[in-house]
Amino acid sequence: METIQVRTKEKQDFPEITGAVREKVRNRGWQDGVLFIFVPHTTAGIFINEHADPDVVKDISALADRIIPEEFPCRHTEGNSPAHAKSVLFNNSLYVIIEKGDLVLGTWQGIFLAEFDGPRNREVYLKFMTDGG
């Protein structure tokens, strides 16, 4: 298993991590298989979406705020309750196909960490799998 460190900058932040994931794949020499990507945090998630237009991520952020605003009446009153609720709107893991040593993504696709309780230092775990194990 490999780890990527991500430093988020805002309370709600969506840093693109495609480059860091691609670099790990190339540095480890992973060729053909599937990469399992997991975020081990209850107030964060991970997703794939368009990375060419930064307004897409801004729209996703605005939608998360609209669905679960900061003043949402949570029973869990730890102070980051909306962050826990927002994180379930996003996956905590995803799979990406690796072929010939590179990520198989669409032209406009990128991988993003979804931060809801930042700024924080986050970890993203990578597990490469092949037919052989």
N, C-alpha and C positions, 0 to 999 in steps of 0.2 A: 504494500500500500504506500502511496505517496501523498504528500500534503502540500497544499498551496496556502500561503498566508495572504490574507486580504485585509487591508486597513480601510474601513469605511470612514467617511468624512462628515456625514450628517446623520440626524436622527433617522430619517428615511432616505436611503441611498440605494442606487442600483448600479454598482460598478460592473463594467464588462470585464470578464475574466477569460475570454476566448484565447487571447495571446498567451496568458500564463499556462492555460491547459495545453495549448498546442506546443508550447516550449517543453513542458514535462513529457509529452508524448514523444517528441523528437529526441530529447536528451536521454530518455530511457530506452530508445530504440524499439518502441512498441510498433508492430507492423500491422497485422490483420487480426481484428477481434472487436471486442466491445469494451468501452470504457464506462464504468459505473462511477458517477459523481455524486457525492453525498455531503450534505451540510449538517453537522452535528449540533445545531443550535435551535432552540425553541422559539426564537424571535427573528429568525432569518429563513430564507428559502433560496431556491435556484430555479431558473427558467431559461428557455431559448426563445428569442424573438428577434425582430429586426434591429440591426445595429448600425445601419447606414444613416438613418435619420434620428437624431437625438430627441426629437419631439415624441417619438413612439414611447420611449421610457418615461418621459414627462407625463404622457397620457396615462400610462399604466400606474404611475405614482398617484396621479389625481384620482383615478378610479378607486384605488385602494383606500385613499382618504375619504372618498365619498361613501364607500360601502361600510367602512369602519372608521368613523372620525375619532379624533383624540378625546372628545367628550362622550364617547360611547359609554353607556351605563353598565360597565363590567362589574360582576360580583367579585372577581379577583382584583384586589385593590393594591397590588404591589407597586404601582406606579408605571409599569410598562404593560399593563393589561391589553391595550389595543394592539401592541406589537405581537403578543401571543395570538390574538385573534386574526390579525392580518397574515401571519405566517402560514395559517392553514389554507389561505387562498392560493398559495404557491406551493409547489412541490418541495420536499426536502431532499429529493434525489432525482436523477435522470440518467438515461443511457445515451451514449453517442457512439456510432459506428466508427471504427478506426480502420482505414484501408490504405495500404502502401505507406504507412507511417504518418498519416495525417487524419485530422478530423473530417468526417463526412457531414458537412453542413450545407444548407442552401446558400446561394450567393449572398443573400441579405441577412442570413442568420448569425447571431452571436449568442454567447452564453453569459448570463448575468447572475450575480449574487443579488438577492433581495434582502436588504437590511431594514429592520423596523425598530431597532433599539440602539442606534448608534449615537455617536461614533464609537466603533469598537474594533478590536483585532479579531478577525474571524479566521477559521480554518475551513478548508474544503478538502475532503478526502477523495482520492482517485484510486480506483481498483481496476486494473486491466485484466481482461479475461479472453482466453482463446478457446478453441475447441479442445485443446489439450489440457485445459485446466487453468 
